[in-house]
Amino acid sequence: MLVYVWSRRNPYIRMNFFGLLNFQAPFLPWVLMGFSLLLGNSIIIDLLGIAVGHIYYFLEDVFPNQPGGKKLLLTPSFLKMVFDTPEEDPNYNPLPEDRLENQDAWKKGTGNRAGSSF
């Protein structure tokens, strides 16, 4: 699924498979499925990943951009509550090494030239 979504979002990237096959990114899931077939593995998992990836890509990237389309896949609110960034605390006092005025302090030192005596 992730390979399919990445390949659809990057359609102009040129790929090379073992130095033998040159293709563009949208064909990557199909090339990997063909390689699985050559190795004698079942392609059911590959086909399932392509199908699920296509459904996700369509619902996330294609349908919302159509006239009258809307975003159907929404993040559950409990996940937003758990993982969203917290609000800025007005009473927060960063450590001295984290303050902005000390960000470039390493550039201000005189230092010693390599090979010179102390």
Backbone as CSV, one residue per row, in Angstrom:
resi,resn,N_x,N_y,N_z,CA_x,CA_y,CA_z,C_x,C_y,C_z
1,MET,0.818,-1.179,0.000,0.000,0.000,0.000,0.872,1.256,0.000
2,LEU,1.875,1.312,0.877,2.725,2.505,0.943,3.504,2.712,-0.350
3,VAL,3.963,1.625,-0.953,4.685,1.734,-2.218,3.770,2.306,-3.289
4,TYR,2.522,1.842,-3.321,1.578,2.326,-4.322,1.298,3.813,-4.139
5,VAL,1.047,4.236,-2.912,0.735,5.637,-2.650,1.943,6.509,-2.982
6,TRP,3.145,6.087,-2.563,4.344,6.861,-2.888,4.526,6.961,-4.400
7,SER,4.338,5.859,-5.087,4.566,5.861,-6.528,3.558,6.741,-7.260
8,ARG,2.344,6.816,-6.766,1.341,7.679,-7.403,1.589,9.153,-7.104
9,ARG,2.136,9.444,-5.945,2.407,10.835,-5.586,3.698,11.361,-6.216
10,ASN,4.516,10.486,-6.757,5.778,10.870,-7.402,5.843,10.276,-8.809
11,PRO,4.966,10.712,-9.707,4.848,10.037,-11.002,6.024,10.253,-11.947
12,TYR,6.840,11.265,-11.740,7.902,11.568,-12.704,9.269,11.057,-12.287
13,ILE,9.348,10.351,-11.188,10.636,9.832,-10.726,10.990,8.592,-11.540
14,ARG,12.220,8.592,-12.050,12.694,7.457,-12.834,13.272,6.415,-11.884
15,MET,12.946,5.159,-12.145,13.398,4.060,-11.294,14.243,3.107,-12.124
16,ASN,15.066,2.335,-11.433,15.891,1.323,-12.073,15.821,0.083,-11.200
17,PHE,15.456,-1.044,-11.781,15.305,-2.279,-11.014,16.455,-3.211,-11.353
18,PHE,17.393,-3.376,-10.409,18.577,-4.224,-10.551,19.405,-3.897,-11.785
19,GLY,19.348,-2.667,-12.262,20.118,-2.273,-13.425,19.619,-2.856,-14.736
20,LEU,18.505,-3.553,-14.698,17.987,-4.208,-15.903,16.781,-3.508,-16.500
21,LEU,15.979,-2.909,-15.656,14.697,-2.397,-16.096,14.545,-0.945,-15.643
22,ASN,14.344,-0.047,-16.603,14.107,1.366,-16.296,12.628,1.657,-16.474
23,PHE,12.055,2.377,-15.514,10.628,2.700,-15.569,10.370,3.894,-14.674
24,GLN,9.172,4.447,-14.760,8.791,5.552,-13.895,8.091,5.014,-12.657
25,ALA,8.056,5.815,-11.612,7.574,5.392,-10.299,6.185,4.757,-10.290
26,PRO,5.198,5.215,-11.077,3.874,4.580,-10.991,3.865,3.084,-11.334
27,PHE,4.907,2.599,-11.981,4.971,1.177,-12.327,5.668,0.332,-11.259
28,LEU,6.208,0.962,-10.214,6.957,0.230,-9.183,6.157,-0.893,-8.532
29,PRO,4.908,-0.689,-8.111,4.182,-1.804,-7.495,4.018,-2.988,-8.449
30,TRP,3.839,-2.699,-9.721,3.655,-3.773,-10.707,4.969,-4.499,-10.977
31,VAL,6.072,-3.767,-10.975,7.384,-4.395,-11.154,7.686,-5.296,-9.962
32,LEU,7.402,-4.821,-8.761,7.641,-5.649,-7.566,6.747,-6.881,-7.558
33,MET,5.509,-6.734,-8.045,4.626,-7.892,-8.128,5.168,-8.897,-9.147
34,GLY,5.650,-8.415,-10.268,6.242,-9.308,-11.266,7.466,-10.019,-10.725
35,PHE,8.279,-9.319,-9.934,9.447,-9.943,-9.326,9.032,-11.025,-8.333
36,SER,7.979,-10.765,-7.564,7.462,-11.789,-6.642,7.000,-13.015,-7.415
37,LEU,6.369,-12.781,-8.543,5.903,-13.877,-9.391,7.090,-14.682,-9.917
38,LEU,8.153,-13.995,-10.334,9.347,-14.690,-10.826,10.005,-15.532,-9.738
39,LEU,9.933,-15.073,-8.505,10.512,-15.821,-7.394,9.630,-16.979,-6.947
40,GLY,8.433,-17.072,-7.515,7.532,-18.159,-7.160,6.659,-17.877,-5.958
41,ASN,6.612,-16.639,-5.525,5.766,-16.282,-4.387,4.345,-16.005,-4.858
42,SER,3.428,-16.051,-3.925,2.046,-15.721,-4.244,1.916,-14.215,-4.443
43,ILE,1.158,-13.819,-5.439,0.998,-12.389,-5.712,-0.273,-11.827,-5.080
44,ILE,-0.967,-12.638,-4.296,-2.206,-12.190,-3.655,-1.942,-10.998,-2.744
45,ILE,-0.881,-11.064,-1.957,-0.561,-9.965,-1.036,-0.217,-8.707,-1.828
46,ASP,0.531,-8.858,-2.922,0.863,-7.702,-3.755,-0.391,-7.088,-4.361
47,LEU,-1.272,-7.917,-4.869,-2.517,-7.409,-5.451,-3.389,-6.724,-4.405
48,LEU,-3.428,-7.291,-3.212,-4.198,-6.686,-2.120,-3.610,-5.324,-1.743
49,GLY,-2.285,-5.218,-1.667,-1.640,-3.947,-1.367,-1.909,-2.908,-2.436
50,ILE,-1.888,-3.320,-3.703,-2.173,-2.402,-4.794,-3.624,-1.930,-4.717
51,ALA,-4.550,-2.840,-4.442,-5.969,-2.479,-4.360,-6.228,-1.515,-3.201
52,VAL,-5.694,-1.823,-2.031,-5.895,-0.959,-0.858,-5.201,0.383,-1.072
53,GLY,-4.006,0.362,-1.646,-3.304,1.606,-1.939,-4.068,2.467,-2.928
54,HIS,-4.670,1.835,-3.932,-5.443,2.590,-4.914,-6.674,3.233,-4.273
55,ILE,-7.358,2.491,-3.420,-8.530,3.043,-2.731,-8.114,4.216,-1.851
56,TYR,-7.028,4.047,-1.095,-6.556,5.131,-0.229,-6.145,6.341,-1.053
57,TYR,-5.372,6.122,-2.113,-4.921,7.228,-2.962,-6.114,7.981,-3.547
58,PHE,-7.105,7.239,-4.006,-8.280,7.881,-4.593,-9.029,8.707,-3.551
59,LEU,-9.270,8.143,-2.371,-10.034,8.849,-1.340,-9.256,10.007,-0.716
60,GLU,-7.948,9.931,-0.701,-7.139,10.963,-0.048,-6.673,12.053,-1.016
61,ASP,-6.333,11.684,-2.251,-5.712,12.651,-3.160,-6.564,13.023,-4.368
62,VAL,-7.381,12.112,-4.864,-8.119,12.373,-6.097,-9.510,12.934,-5.811
63,PHE,-10.308,12.212,-5.043,-11.699,12.595,-4.822,-11.863,13.980,-4.190
64,PRO,-11.068,14.355,-3.165,-11.253,15.698,-2.583,-10.998,16.837,-3.575
65,ASN,-10.243,16.595,-4.633,-9.933,17.640,-5.608,-10.930,17.695,-6.764
66,GLN,-11.910,16.811,-6.774,-12.936,16.811,-7.812,-14.016,17.827,-7.455
67,PRO,-14.728,18.364,-8.466,-15.851,19.258,-8.149,-16.893,18.525,-7.300
68,GLY,-17.247,19.090,-6.192,-18.207,18.469,-5.282,-17.592,17.411,-4.387
69,GLY,-16.299,17.175,-4.512,-15.634,16.164,-3.687,-15.308,16.709,-2.313
70,LYS,-15.138,15.822,-1.377,-14.735,16.225,-0.033,-13.843,15.144,0.550
71,LYS,-13.146,15.486,1.588,-12.234,14.538,2.222,-13.044,13.567,3.067
72,LEU,-12.981,12.297,2.704,-13.763,11.286,3.413,-12.980,10.596,4.526
73,LEU,-11.665,10.561,4.411,-10.844,9.910,5.429,-10.375,10.959,6.432
74,LEU,-10.976,10.965,7.592,-10.641,11.930,8.630,-9.958,11.224,9.793
75,THR,-9.012,11.911,10.400,-8.326,11.361,11.560,-9.268,11.369,12.755
76,PRO,-9.384,10.237,13.468,-10.253,10.215,14.653,-9.813,11.255,15.687
77,SER,-10.786,11.846,16.361,-10.487,12.938,17.293,-9.634,12.480,18.473
78,PHE,-9.777,11.225,18.910,-8.957,10.790,20.041,-7.484,10.709,19.639
79,LEU,-7.176,10.412,18.381,-5.782,10.410,17.926,-5.241,11.833,17.832
80,LYS,-6.068,12.757,17.393,-5.645,14.161,17.367,-5.346,14.646,18.771
81,MET,-6.198,14.256,19.714,-6.017,14.689,21.091,-4.710,14.126,21.664
82,VAL,-4.381,12.892,21.317,-3.184,12.256,21.863,-1.912,12.789,21.200
83,PHE,-1.930,12.985,19.875,-0.699,13.264,19.146,-0.525,14.703,18.672
84,ASP,-1.522,15.560,18.768,-1.343,16.939,18.339,-0.347,17.644,19.244
85,THR,0.301,18.659,18.682,1.269,19.406,19.474,0.545,20.195,20.558
86,PRO,1.107,20.229,21.739,0.449,20.971,22.825,0.523,22.472,22.565
87,GLU,-0.370,23.193,23.202,-0.371,24.648,23.087,0.883,25.203,23.755
88,GLU,1.331,26.350,23.268,2.507,26.985,23.850,2.192,27.448,25.269
89,ASP,3.093,27.157,26.176,2.946,27.573,27.567,3.591,28.948,27.731
90,PRO,2.811,29.968,28.095,3.401,31.317,28.225,4.423,31.403,29.356
91,ASN,4.389,30.480,30.311,5.316,30.513,31.440,6.547,29.642,31.218
92,TYR,6.703,29.100,30.016,7.836,28.209,29.731,9.123,29.014,29.643
93,ASN,10.138,28.575,30.353,11.446,29.213,30.337,12.453,28.161,29.874
94,PRO,12.958,28.260,28.613,13.863,27.222,28.109,15.188,27.208,28.858
95,LEU,15.850,26.081,28.798,17.166,25.954,29.394,18.125,26.906,28.692
96,PRO,19.183,27.317,29.378,20.117,28.279,28.758,20.680,27.787,27.416
97,GLU,20.964,26.508,27.301,21.541,26.002,26.049,20.520,25.928,24.911
98,ASP,19.230,26.040,25.248,18.188,26.001,24.233,17.690,27.374,23.807
99,ARG,18.176,28.418,24.435,17.717,29.763,24.107,18.263,30.196,22.753
100,LEU,17.500,31.034,22.062,17.867,31.456,20.714,19.169,32.250,20.665
101,GLU,19.440,33.034,21.693,20.650,33.841,21.634,21.915,32.987,21.707
102,ASN,21.777,31.737,22.176,22.936,30.849,22.268,23.037,29.883,21.097
103,GLN,22.178,30.031,20.088,22.178,29.087,18.974,23.491,29.113,18.192
104,ASP,24.084,30.299,18.027,25.298,30.422,17.237,26.518,30.719,18.098
105,ALA,26.473,30.338,19.369,27.577,30.641,20.275,28.859,29.938,19.843
106,TRP,28.761,28.814,19.218,29.955,28.078,18.801,30.728,28.843,17.728
107,LYS,30.061,29.757,16.997,30.733,30.521,15.942,31.562,31.672,16.513
108,LYS,31.294,32.070,17.752,31.924,33.257,18.318,33.267,32.969,18.989
109,GLY,33.573,31.717,19.232,34.819,31.382,19.913,36.020,31.598,19.017
110,THR,37.179,31.788,19.653,38.392,32.006,18.868,38.926,30.668,18.360
111,GLY,38.839,29.636,19.164,39.286,28.323,18.733,40.784,28.251,18.503
112,ASN,41.241,27.087,18.120,42.661,26.868,17.836,42.780,26.247,16.457
113,ARG,43.750,26.693,15.714,43.990,26.147,14.401,44.597,24.752,14.536
114,ALA,44.210,23.831,13.663,44.745,22.477,13.721,46.262,22.516,13.538
115,GLY,46.959,21.787,14.383,48.418,21.717,14.290,49.131,22.831,15.021
116,SER,48.395,23.777,15.598,49.056,24.878,16.304,49.228,24.487,17.770
117,SER,50.117,25.169,18.422,50.335,24.893,19.842,49.307,25.669,20.660
118,PHE,49.028,25.155,21.843,48.030,25.791,22.697,48.657,26.926,23.358
